[in-house]
Amino acid sequence: MRLSEPYETSPPYEVKHGWLIEFGWVQVRCHIHMEDQTCNECKIGLPPSLMASAPNPNVDVPPSLRLMVVKSESDEVRVGSLHLMTVAGGTIGRDTENLVQLSDENISTVHAEITYSSDGPDDHHYYVRDIGSTTGTYVNGSRLSEAQQPSQPVEIGHGFKLRFGGIEMECHVHRGHLTCNGCEPGVVLSNQPVERSISFQSKEKARKKEMKALRKKYGITTDNEKVVVSGQYIDRAEKRKKEVGSSNPYEKTEVASTETPLRDNNKGFGLLKKMGWSEGEGLGKSVKGITEPVQPRAVTGTAGLGSSYDSAVAVPPMSKKQKTQWEQWNITNQRYQHAPVLDNDWTSKD
């Protein structure tokens, strides 16, 4: 039925669930549901073959119980897992023979049972009871019975929370084939927080940060950083090292120096004393040796100790080719220094 003639505006017309509306060559099927409920015909991605054979949602079908896992302490039971319970009922437990199998060590082999009862087309009830589990069955936070004691059936409804061991499930009861966003696994999983994997660089950065905090806490310094500790802290070990020194009498704590004379308790000093040497005398049989220590000086090339050809600056490392060139230059320079002086008129002789 056409609502108006071309180029004319039609009055409002009421549409109902299941009606087909045509816009030119496009046909649209109307779906009207309560709140956020849906049906098989209006789910996105349903094949056309299933849409044609989908049951009529208006037909009176007993509601099913959909159990959605919302919390899980087990690695084998994932949040967002959906378990369907029909009017035939069934058991819940760890064993594979149960209708709803939950692989958790805290759940008994046969943990609980769900049953259905009805007294008419408009009377639908689901019940849960504990059948002697160890950890118990909880309905909205209340435990049904003591450990290993069966409980009386307790009615559950839409939105009720059930807990078996470390797994919490939410009940969804809908008429016919209707569902809601809370019992669609894809919607539930999309609302879960995404666990981001930590990269190696982030772990290494966190490790360095933690190590730096430990060094700061215990006053441990490195070559590249200086740690400032509390002013109340007194390093008694450092103080003893400066004032007393080492407690080991045989430890070599004295450092050789050309500026500081040897002490009387020095072993070398004591050996010279026994040989008849007196402080201030030279060494040797004739007592004419040097009395001052030999000062370290940088020499050029391969010149030995005491060479007259000294340099105040040490020769930097040279390559093999540069070393060969320097040796040739040094030989030429020595020959030039020792060459005899010739007469100025030697070039005029025939």
C-alpha positions, 0 to 999 in steps of 0.5 A, spaced: 500 500 500 502 506 497 502 512 503 502 518 498 502 520 491 509 522 488 511 529 490 506 529 496 507 528 503 503 523 507 500 523 514 504 518 519 502 511 519 503 506 525 508 500 523 508 494 527 513 488 529 514 484 522 512 489 517 515 490 511 516 497 508 519 498 501 523 504 499 523 504 491 527 498 490 529 497 498 525 493 502 526 493 510 523 489 515 521 492 522 523 489 529 520 492 535 523 489 542 522 491 549 528 494 552 535 491 549 532 485 547 533 482 540 531 476 536 534 471 531 531 475 525 534 482 527 541 479 528 547 482 524 550 477 520 545 472 520 545 468 513 539 469 509 537 462 509 537 462 517 533 468 516 527 465 512 527 459 517 527 463 523 522 461 528 516 466 529 518 470 536 511 471 537 510 463 538 510 462 546 516 458 547 518 456 554 524 461 556 531 458 557 536 459 562 543 463 559 549 462 564 554 467 562 561 467 566 563 474 568 568 472 573 573 467 573 579 465 577 581 459 573 585 459 567 581 454 563 574 458 564 574 464 560 570 470 562 564 471 556 563 463 556 556 462 555 552 456 558 545 454 556 540 451 560 533 448 557 527 446 561 530 439 561 535 442 567 542 439 568 547 439 573 553 443 574 560 441 576 568 439 574 566 432 571 565 432 563 558 428 564 555 435 567 551 439 562 555 445 565 562 443 565 567 448 569 574 446 570 576 449 576 579 445 582 575 449 587 569 446 584 566 439 586 565 433 581 558 434 581 557 441 584 550 443 583 543 442 580 538 446 576 531 444 575 525 447 571 518 447 573 511 450 570 504 450 572 501 453 566 503 457 559 505 463 563 508 460 569 516 459 568 521 458 574 528 456 575 531 453 581 538 451 583 540 447 589 547 445 592 548 437 592 553 436 597 559 440 594 565 442 598 566 450 597 558 451 597 554 454 592 552 462 592 546 465 590 547 473 590 552 472 595 548 468 600 551 460 601 545 455 600 548 450 605 554 448 609 560 444 606 558 437 603 551 438 605 545 438 600 541 444 600 533 446 598 532 448 591 532 456 591 529 460 585 533 464 581 531 469 576 534 474 570 540 478 573 541 473 579 549 472 580 551 464 582 558 463 584 561 456 584 568 456 587 572 461 584 567 462 578 561 467 578 556 466 573 550 471 571 543 468 570 539 471 563 532 468 563 528 471 556 522 469 553 522 465 546 528 466 542 530 473 545 537 475 548 540 481 551 547 485 551 549 481 557 548 474 554 551 475 548 558 473 548 561 478 543 558 484 547 561 481 553 568 480 551 568 487 547 567 490 554 573 486 557 579 490 559 584 489 554 591 486 557 597 489 554 603 485 553 609 488 556 615 489 551 622 487 553 624 495 553 618 496 558 621 491 563 628 493 562 626 500 564 622 498 570 628 494 572 633 499 572 628 504 575 627 499 581 635 498 581 636 505 582 631 506 587 635 500 591 641 504 590 639 510 593 635 507 599 642 503 601 647 509 599 650 505 593 654 509 588 656 508 581 661 511 577 656 515 573 651 518 579 652 520 586 647 518 591 645 523 596 643 519 603 640 522 609 644 527 613 643 523 619 647 517 616 654 516 618 659 511 615 663 508 620 667 504 616 669 510 611 671 514 618 675 508 621 679 507 614 681 514 614 683 515 622 685 508 623 686 504 617 686 497 616 686 492 622 690 487 618 698 489 620 700 485 614 696 489 609 700 494 604 697 500 605 703 505 604 703 508 597 710 509 593 712 516 592 718 521 590 715 526 594 715 523 601 721 519 604 721 512 606 719 510 613 723 507 618 719 501 618 720 500 611 723 493 609 727 496 604 730 502 609 731 497 614 735 492 609 740 498 607 741 500 615 743 493 616 748 494 610 751 500 613 748 505 609 746 512 613 740 517 611 742 522 606 748 518 603 749 516 596 749 509 594 754 504 592 761 502 594 764 509 593 758 512 597 757 517 591 751 515 588 745 519 587 741 521 593 735 524 590 730 519 586 729 519 579 723 523 577 719 520 571 719 523 565 716 522 558 722 520 553 721 520 545 720 514 541 725 508 544 730 512 548 732 509 554 732 511 561 737 517 562 737 519 555 739 526 553 733 527 548 727 528 552 721 531 551 716 534 556 710 530 552 709 523 551 709 521 544 702 518 542 701 512 539 703 511 532 701 506 526 706 502 523 707 506 517 708 512 521 713 509 526 717 507 520 717 514 517 719 517 524 725 512 525 728 514 518 727 522 520 730 520 527 736 517 524 737 523 519 737 528 524 742 524 528 747 524 522 745 531 521 747 533 528 754 529 528 756 531 521 762 535 520 762 542 518 765 543 511 769 549 508 764 554 504 769 554 498 768 546 497 764 547 492 769 551 487 774 546 487 775 542 481 
